[in-house]
Amino acid sequence: MSDERDLIIIGDRILIAPDNSKEKTSTGLFLPQGLAEKENVQSGYVVKTGPGYMLPFTDNSSEPWARSREPQYVPLQVSAGDYAIFLKRESIEIEYEEKKYLIIPQAGILAIIREKFGTGEL
């Protein structure tokens, strides 16, 4: 992405680079042709995530200078680098800097595949 500007993902949304290989994912997961067509299941790599679900502001302090105005978030379960399997109907296709991406809410993701750190295996 460009150094001059940054694509910021809002809330519980996730930016995904779609994986266009239909039969077998790069992680070894086989998506049967009937399932992929019937349910519109798609997969891809998580590029960026939003900050998560925003918590409501609570003011427990009676002192105006002690109040925090910074929003608080519940973080998302997915993170950049995860391989996500999701419902196509939940996604919105965008083009950014001549690349196609999908934006999807976390609720539209069915499963993720994440590499275990240190072992090099799933």
N, C-alpha and C positions, 0 to 999 in steps of 0.2 A: 504494500500500500504506500501511497505517496507520503513524503516527508512533510509536505506543505499542509496537508489536511489529514484528518483521522475520521474513520467511520465509527461512530459511537452507537453501541447497541443499548436499547432502553429496556429497563425492567427485567422481566423474566424471559426475554427473547434471546434467541441463539442464532448466530450466523454460521451457516453450513456450506461447505464446498461440496456439491453433490458428486457422488461416485456413480458414473454412468455405466459401469460394467454391470451387466444384468444377471449373469449366472452365478458367479461366486465372488464374494467380496475379497479384498486383499487380506483380510484377517482370517479367511478360511471359512466364513459363514456362507452356507448355501441357501439362497432364497429360491424356492421352487417357482417356476414360471407362472403357474396358476395363482399362487399367492400374491406374487408381485403385481400381476394384472388385475386380479379380482379386488384386492384390498388397497391397491395403489401404495404398497409399501416401498419406501425408498431408503437409501442410506447415503452417508457422506461423512466427511470429517468436520468436526467443530473447529471453526476458525477463531471465533470470538463469542463471548457471552455478555449479557447485560449484568448489572450488579445484583439482581435477584428481586425478591418480593419486598416492597417497601413496607416498613412497619409504621403504624400511625404515630404521630408526634404526641408525646406525653410530657406535660410540664409539671414536674414534681417539686420544683424549686420555687420559693417565693422571692428569690433575689434575681432581678433581671439580668445581671452580669454573669450569673452562674448557669443560665439556660444554654443548652446546646441547640443550635439550629441546624446542625449537620443531620441529614437523613440517615436512618438506620435501615439496614437490609438483612433479610434472611437469604444467605447465598444459595445459588443454584447447585443442583447435584452434578451437572455436567461441567466439564472444563475444556479449554482449548486443547486440541490433540486427541480427544476422544473420538471414537467412531460411533456415530449415532444411527439407529434404525428408527424410522419415523413414518407417520402417515402423510402421504403426499398432499392430501386435501387440507391439511393443517398449515401448509407452507405457502409463502409468498415469494415469488421469484423476482430478484432484482439483478441489475447489472451495475457493477462498480468497477471503475478503471478497466473496462473492457473484459471483465470476467463475470461469469454468471454465478450467483449465490442464491441460497434460500434462507429466508428468515422464518423461524418457527418458534412458537411458545414452548416452554419446557413440557407442558402438559401433552403436547403432540408427539413427544418422543416415547417410543415403546421400550427401547433398551439401548444401552451403550456398551461398547467394548473398550476397555482401558488396559493398556499394558501395565504389568506389575513392574515397579521400579526395582532395579538391581538384578533382576533375573533374566531380562530380555525375552520373557515368554508371557503369554496371556494367562 
